[in-house]
Amino acid sequence: MIIEAEIISQPYSGEYTERIYDNESAWNSQSWTFIKFTNDDYSEWCGQFRGFPRQVAISTQNKIVLVLTSDYLFQLDIEKANLVDIEDQPQYHNLTVAPNGDFILADYYNFEKVATNIKDKEPIESPIQMDIIEFKKWDNEKLEFTCDEFLNWDRHLTMVYDSGTNKIEIVNG
């Protein structure tokens, strides 16, 4: 079972057991993301994923690993690291896992929640139209993030997403 995942630079040949995750497509970039995984027996191995690296997150509660690259959003099962699902050309730039195990994804404008499968995303409503969303940190069940108000880029906001209530609130602005 996977217990840790970390984006690394390309490892030396033979440094880790390697596993390649790819998808045949004319739209594939030439970039690759390398993730060092640690299993519960502390063995380490490397996953190679198509696309420029963005983020990786593990949900032990939902038994899912998500790997976000510029080309794909990969969903792996936590037990055997098998590819469960894949989404091509993702627009997401932020990925994190909430304390309850749900994944939170954001592109520049919107939040979405993933509980069990990347094909079943739930949009999270915001009190304003957001732009340039950037996740900062978790404080218990609350995710602090910054953004600008869409079409009012002089208004820089600090906001909070509460994973318990599934609501977004403005902290200051």
Stockholm file with secondary structure:
# STOCKHOLM 1.0

chainA/1-173         MIIEAEIISQPYSGEYTERIYDNESAWNSQSWTFIKFTNDDYSEWCGQFRGFPRQVAISTQNKIVLVLTSDYLFQLDIEKANLVDIEDQPQYHNLTVAPNGDFILADYYNFEKVATNIKDKEPIESPIQMDIIEFKKWDNEKLEFTCDEFLNWDRHLTMVYDSGTNKIEIVNG
#=GR chainA/1-173 SS CEEEEEEECCCCTTSSEEEEECCCCTTCCSCEEEEEEEETTCCEEEEEEESCEEEEEEETTTTEEEEEESSEEEEEETTTCCEEEEEESCCCCEEEECTTSCEEEECSSCEEEESSCTTSEEEECCSSCEEEEEEEEEETTEEEEEEEETTEEEEEEEEEEETTTTEEEEEEC
#=GC SS_cons         CEEEEEEECCCCTTSSEEEEECCCCTTCCSCEEEEEEEETTCCEEEEEEESCEEEEEEETTTTEEEEEESSEEEEEETTTCCEEEEEESCCCCEEEECTTSCEEEECSSCEEEESSCTTSEEEECCSSCEEEEEEEEEETTEEEEEEEETTEEEEEEEEEEETTTTEEEEEEC
//
